[in-house]
Amino acid sequence: MNSSVLPNLIIGVLSSALLLLILVSFWQRRKFQKELENRYKSLLSFHRIYKLILENLDYESTIQRIANIIPSELRFATGVLAILDEQTGILKRVAASQTKQAAEAIQFINTLSVSFDKIEISITDQNNIMARAIREQKSFVTKDVYDVLGPVLPKEETQRVQEIMGTKTTFAYPIFAEGNPVGVFLVSTKKHQHELSSYEMEVLDSFVNLIGLALQDSKRYTFLKNTSEKLRDANERLKQLDTLKNDFVSVASHELRTPMTAIRSYAWMALHRSDVPISPNMKKYLARILISTERLINLVNDMLNVSRIESGSISIKPEPVDVLSLIRDIVDEVYYSKSEEKNIQFIISDKKAPNILADPEKLRQIFLNLVGNSLKFTSSGGKISFDFFSDGKTVEILVSDTGVGISKEDLSKLFHKFGRLDSSYIASAASGGTGLGLYISKNLTELMHGKIWARSEGLNKGATFIVALPIATPAALKDIDRYQVKPKGETKRLEPVAI
């Protein structure tokens, strides 16, 4: 062999091998590049799918988006969502993709004996792959649309539907929510199954896994939204009823008070100013009439006050108030006669308390209620005392008595409407009151940016009521508008407290 032939042969072999390596490398690079492109496309598709699903949580919008997404992303022909009715075991179609093929197929089906939205599949059907997907909890694929429309539609009609759509492959995927099948997602394409790329199958499989979560979230959102709307409507209705109630109480109370006032006046005149001798029994009956009408008038006044407070018909006009002088005036002008009847001693602290920022009329109403309660529930020979404490921001006014006290269990029941406590402080048998005084006092105190509460060591150990109100500091007076309350509509005055 010629010595020059061997080197040339070696060079040729090496060149061929190198060329082969280059071709293999190029092919691998192309394959890798294709995989990267598919991966990138998949990520973009996932991003769009997530965005579309999460963009709107309304249930009706969500089911339509689910039906649309795969045909839109993968250029498939149709997408259909069917939901399982757990009570009947029936799959009902709830949404179809808004593609041309789907629209034409639905239009044709609607001309048949069963319209598209009436097609229902029992999950006990042995041949329909939608029913099998639910029962066997796995996906199915078919070349024949009859496998998803039968036996509701006959074979020849489903063939016509398939011709209109031009589809060659249909997938039926079960949808799960919290581990349980809740429906089926159908998607059809004009490609044969083997023609589908790994990218398309990856997107399809990933999307199906999201459907159950999207349906679950949208159902919860829609339920909460509907519940919220119902509650809002109910609240508006309650407001209307509350307004009607306040109007009724106001009108009825006025109409009731007018004859009661006349009855009280005539009974008093008959009892005290009559020129005709009255028998002891008649005096007893007239006294009972007088007491009963007084109670009714007091009840009417309290109900009117509650109605005006709750409807926002009162105003709060704050100004600096000397609370010590106010307490002394109440004791001097109103309650000495009552206290003398029961031999009750009043003790007013001589501490100097700073002026508070309050509406004098409303403040007087509060303490008339508190002192009145103490008088009712303090036995003969008892004491009612007043004390004051200040922390530089508020003044606490304490009204204490040596009366029947309040049980620990009943303390939390105070200050509620008609708050009569059978065991202690506002016992109905003893007081005969309305149970509205403390409720009115609490509302008035809070309207003046204050607080009111009570404490007691228990039954037969007396009780203390504390009212805390802001001090009339220069800063508070400068910002006095913040403490004012303007009425809603016409201003109405509070009715006087019963003495």
ZAMARGU-4260 file (C-alpha; in steps of 0.2 Angstrom, whole numbers, plus 5000, padded with zeros to 4 digits):
<rodrens>
0) 5000/5000/5000 | 5006/5017/4996 | 5013/5026/5011 | 5003/5041/5007 | 4986/5032/5006
5) 4985/5027/5024 | 4986/5045/5031 | 4973/5051/5019 | 4962/5037/5024 | 4964/5041/5043
10) 4961/5059/5039 | 4945/5055/5030 | 4939/5044/5044 | 4942/5057/5057 | 4934/5070/5046
15) 4918/5060/5045 | 4918/5056/5063 | 4920/5075/5067 | 4906/5079/5055 | 4895/5066/5063
20) 4899/5073/5081 | 4895/5091/5074 | 4879/5085/5067 | 4874/5075/5083 | 4879/5091/5094
25) 4869/5102/5082 | 4854/5090/5083 | 4855/5089/5102 | 4857/5108/5103 | 4841/5110/5093
30) 4832/5097/5103 | 4838/5106/5119 | 4833/5123/5112 | 4816/5116/5107 | 4813/5109/5125
35) 4818/5126/5132 | 4806/5135/5120 | 4792/5123/5125 | 4796/5126/5143 | 4796/5144/5141
40) 4779/5143/5131 | 4773/5132/5145 | 4778/5145/5159 | 4769/5159/5149 | 4754/5148/5147
45) 4754/5144/5165 | 4756/5163/5169 | 4741/5167/5158 | 4730/5153/5165 | 4734/5158/5183
50) 4730/5176/5179 | 4714/5172/5170 | 4708/5161/5184 | 4713/5173/5198 | 4707/5188/5190
55) 4689/5186/5194 | 4682/5175/5208 | 4664/5176/5203 | 4657/5159/5200 | 4649/5162/5184
60) 4664/5171/5177 | 4676/5157/5183 | 4667/5143/5174 | 4666/5152/5158 | 4685/5156/5159
65) 4688/5138/5163 | 4679/5133/5147 | 4688/5146/5137 | 4706/5144/5143 | 4713/5128/5134
70) 4705/5132/5117 | 4712/5149/5118 | 4730/5144/5124 | 4732/5128/5113 | 4721/5132/5099
75) 4709/5118/5103 | 4692/5117/5095 | 4681/5116/5111 | 4681/5116/5129 | 4666/5111/5140
80) 4664/5111/5159 | 4651/5099/5167 | 4647/5099/5186 | 4641/5085/5196 | 4625/5086/5206
85) 4630/5075/5221 | 4612/5073/5226 | 4605/5066/5209 | 4622/5059/5203 | 4619/5069/5187
90) 4633/5078/5177 | 4626/5095/5170 | 4635/5105/5157 | 4637/5123/5164 | 4649/5131/5152
95) 4656/5129/5134 | 4670/5138/5126 | 4666/5153/5115 | 4674/5146/5100 | 4667/5146/5082
100) 4667/5127/5082 | 4658/5126/5099 | 4645/5139/5094 | 4641/5130/5078 | 4640/5113/5087
105) 4628/5120/5100 | 4618/5129/5087 | 4615/5112/5078 | 4612/5102/5095 | 4599/5115/5100
110) 4589/5110/5084 | 4588/5092/5090 | 4576/5084/5103 | 4588/5089/5117 | 4596/5106/5118
115) 4614/5108/5123 | 4611/5115/5141 | 4598/5100/5144 | 4611/5087/5141 | 4613/5077/5157
120) 4624/5062/5160 | 4621/5050/5174 | 4637/5044/5182 | 4630/5026/5182 | 4631/5026/5163
125) 4643/5012/5159 | 4649/5018/5142 | 4650/5037/5143 | 4668/5042/5147 | 4662/5057/5157
130) 4653/5045/5169 | 4668/5033/5169 | 4680/5048/5173 | 4669/5052/5189 | 4668/5034/5194
135) 4685/5028/5191 | 4693/5045/5195 | 4705/5045/5180 | 4705/5054/5163 | 4699/5046/5146
140) 4702/5050/5128 | 4691/5045/5113 | 4690/5048/5094 | 4671/5047/5094 | 4661/5062/5101
145) 4647/5049/5104 | 4657/5043/5119 | 4653/5060/5128 | 4636/5064/5121 | 4628/5047/5121
150) 4616/5040/5125 | 4607/5056/5126 | 4610/5059/5107 | 4610/5045/5095 | 4625/5040/5085
155) 4621/5048/5069 | 4617/5065/5077 | 4634/5064/5087 | 4643/5061/5070 | 4635/5076/5063
160) 4641/5086/5078 | 4659/5080/5076 | 4659/5084/5058 | 4654/5102/5062 | 4668/5104/5075
165) 4680/5094/5064 | 4688/5086/5080 | 4698/5070/5080 | 4702/5068/5099 | 4692/5072/5114
170) 4699/5071/5132 | 4688/5069/5148 | 4696/5074/5164 | 4689/5072/5181 | 4689/5088/5192
175) 4693/5086/5210 | 4690/5098/5225 | 4697/5093/5242 | 4699/5075/5236 | 4682/5072/5229
180) 4676/5072/5211 | 4665/5087/5207 | 4664/5088/5188 | 4672/5084/5172 | 4682/5095/5159
185) 4680/5090/5141 | 4692/5097/5128 | 4692/5093/5109 | 4705/5096/5096 | 4707/5094/5077
190) 4723/5084/5080 | 4725/5065/5083 | 4732/5061/5100 | 4749/5056/5093 | 4751/5073/5085
195) 4750/5083/5101 | 4766/5089/5108 | 4773/5087/5125 | 4770/5105/5128 | 4752/5104/5124
200) 4749/5089/5135 | 4759/5097/5149 | 4749/5113/5149 | 4733/5103/5148 | 4737/5092/5163
205) 4743/5106/5173 | 4727/5116/5169 | 4716/5102/5174 | 4724/5101/5191 | 4719/5120/5194
210) 4701/5118/5189 | 4695/5111/5206 | 4704/5124/5216 | 4697/5138/5205 | 4679/5131/5206
215) 4681/5129/5225 | 4688/5147/5228 | 4675/5155/5216 | 4660/5145/5225 | 4666/5152/5242
220) 4669/5169/5235 | 4652/5169/5227 | 4644/5162/5243 | 4652/5175/5254 | 4647/5189/5241
225) 4629/5183/5241 | 4628/5181/5259 | 4636/5199/5261 | 4623/5206/5250 | 4609/5197/5259
230) 4615/5204/5275 | 4617/5221/5268 | 4599/5220/5262 | 4593/5213/5279 | 4602/5227/5288
235) 4594/5240/5277 | 4577/5232/5281 | 4581/5232/5299 | 4585/5250/5298 | 4569/5254/5290
240) 4560/5243/5303 | 4569/5252/5317 | 4564/5269/5310 | 4546/5263/5309 | 4547/5256/5327
245) 4554/5273/5333 | 4540/5283/5324 | 4527/5271/5331 | 4534/5272/5349 | 4534/5291/5347
250) 4517/5293/5340 | 4509/5279/5352 | 4518/5287/5367 | 4511/5304/5364 | 4494/5297/5361
255) 4495/5287/5377 | 4502/5301/5388 | 4488/5313/5384 | 4474/5303/5392 | 4486/5297/5406
260) 4490/5315/5411 | 4471/5319/5411 | 4467/5304/5422 | 4481/5308/5434 | 4475/5326/5436
265) 4457/5321/5439 | 4463/5308/5451 | 4474/5320/5461 | 4460/5333/5461 | 4447/5320/5467
270) 4459/5314/5480 | 4465/5331/5487 | 4453/5345/5482 | 4436/5336/5482 | 4422/5346/5491
275) 4412/5329/5493 | 4417/5318/5507 | 4426/5302/5501 | 4426/5286/5509 | 4442/5277/5515
280) 4440/5264/5501 | 4437/5277/5488 | 4453/5286/5494 | 4462/5270/5492 | 4456/5267/5475
285) 4460/5285/5469 | 4478/5283/5477 | 4480/5267/5467 | 4474/5276/5451 | 4486/5290/5454
290) 4501/5278/5457 | 4497/5268/5441 | 4495/5283/5430 | 4511/5290/5437 | 4520/5273/5432
295) 4512/5274/5415 | 4517/5292/5412 | 4535/5288/5418 | 4536/5273/5406 | 4530/5283/5391
300) 4543/5296/5395 | 4557/5283/5396 | 4551/5275/5380 | 4551/5292/5371 | 4568/5296/5378
305) 4575/5279/5371 | 4567/5282/5354 | 4574/5299/5353 | 4592/5294/5358 | 4591/5279/5346
310) 4585/5289/5331 | 4598/5302/5334 | 4585/5316/5337 | 4594/5323/5352 | 4608/5336/5352
315) 4624/5337/5363 | 4629/5354/5367 | 4644/5353/5378 | 4651/5367/5390 | 4661/5367/5406
320) 4650/5361/5420 | 4654/5362/5439 | 4649/5344/5443 | 4649/5347/5462 | 4637/5361/5461
325) 4626/5350/5449 | 4625/5336/5462 | 4621/5348/5476 | 4607/5356/5466 | 4600/5339/5462
330) 4600/5333/5480 | 4594/5350/5487 | 4580/5353/5475 | 4574/5336/5471 | 4578/5322/5483
335) 4578/5329/5501 | 4559/5326/5502 | 4561/5308/5496 | 4576/5305/5507 | 4567/5311/5522
340) 4552/5299/5519 | 4565/5284/5520 | 4577/5293/5532 | 4591/5291/5520 | 4607/5302/5523
345) 4616/5310/5508 | 4635/5313/5509 | 4643/5324/5497 | 4662/5324/5496 | 4670/5341/5499
350) 4684/5337/5486 | 4686/5350/5473 | 4684/5342/5456 | 4688/5351/5439 | 4675/5357/5428
355) 4670/5343/5415 | 4665/5345/5397 | 4647/5340/5396 | 4629/5345/5391 | 4621/5351/5407
360) 4604/5345/5403 | 4609/5327/5398 | 4621/5326/5413 | 4607/5331/5425 | 4596/5317/5417
365) 4610/5304/5420 | 4612/5308/5439 | 4593/5310/5441 | 4592/5292/5435 | 4607/5286/5446
370) 4601/5294/5462 | 4583/5289/5459 | 4589/5271/5458 | 4599/5272/5474 | 4584/5279/5483
375) 4573/5265/5477 | 4585/5251/5483 | 4592/5259/5499 | 4582/5254/5514 | 4577/5266/5528
380) 4592/5273/5538 | 4604/5270/5523 | 4616/5281/5515 | 4619/5288/5497 | 4636/5296/5495
385) 4645/5306/5481 | 4664/5306/5478 | 4675/5313/5464 | 4692/5307/5457 | 4702/5314/5443
390) 4717/5308/5433 | 4720/5325/5424 | 4711/5319/5409 | 4694/5314/5415 | 4683/5316/5431
395) 4675/5300/5439 | 4659/5304/5448 | 4655/5290/5460 | 4637/5287/5466 | 4637/5274/5480
400) 4623/5268/5491 | 4621/5255/5505 | 4606/5247/5497 | 4602/5229/5491 | 4618/5228/5480
405) 4620/5218/5464 | 4626/5200/5462 | 4642/5196/5452 | 4631/5187/5439 | 4620/5202/5436
410) 4633/5216/5435 | 4635/5212/5416 | 4617/5213/5413 | 4616/5231/5418 | 4614/5246/5406
415) 4604/5235/5394 | 4586/5240/5388 | 4573/5234/5400 | 4587/5228/5411 | 4577/5222/5426
420) 4587/5210/5437 | 4576/5197/5446 | 4589/5194/5459 | 4596/5211/5464 | 4597/5229/5459
425) 4582/5232/5448 | 4571/5219/5455 | 4554/5221/5447 | 4544/5218/5462 | 4552/5231/5472
430) 4555/5245/5460 | 4540/5245/5448 | 4552/5254/5436 | 4554/5253/5417 | 4572/5246/5417
435) 4576/5260/5405 | 4585/5272/5416 | 4602/5265/5416 | 4601/5261/5397 | 4597/5280/5394
440) 4611/5285/5406 | 4624/5274/5396 | 4619/5281/5379 | 4619/5299/5385 | 4636/5296/5394
445) 4644/5289/5378 | 4637/5303/5367 | 4647/5315/5378 | 4663/5304/5376 | 4662/5297/5393
450) 4660/5280/5401 | 4648/5273/5414 | 4650/5256/5424 | 4645/5249/5441 | 4653/5238/5454
455) 4646/5229/5469 | 4653/5217/5482 | 4637/5207/5480 | 4619/5206/5487 | 4615/5217/5502
460) 4632/5225/5501 | 4627/5241/5491 | 4632/5247/5474 | 4643/5260/5466 | 4640/5268/5449
465) 4654/5278/5441 | 4652/5291/5427 | 4668/5296/5419 | 4668/5312/5408 | 4682/5322/5400
470) 4689/5338/5409 | 4685/5354/5401 | 4703/5358/5397 | 4709/5373/5386 | 4713/5360/5373
475) 4696/5352/5374 | 4687/5369/5374 | 4697/5374/5358 | 4691/5358/5350 | 4674/5358/5357
480) 4666/5355/5340 | 4672/5337/5341 | 4662/5334/5357 | 4646/5341/5349 | 4632/5330/5342
485) 4620/5337/5330 | 4603/5329/5328 | 4597/5320/5313 | 4583/5331/5308 | 4573/5341/5321
490) 4580/5342/5338 | 4569/5334/5352 | 4571/5337/5370 | 4572/5323/5383 | 4557/5320/5394
495) 4559/5323/5413 | 4565/5309/5424 | 4552/5303/5436 | 4554/5309/5454
</rodrens>
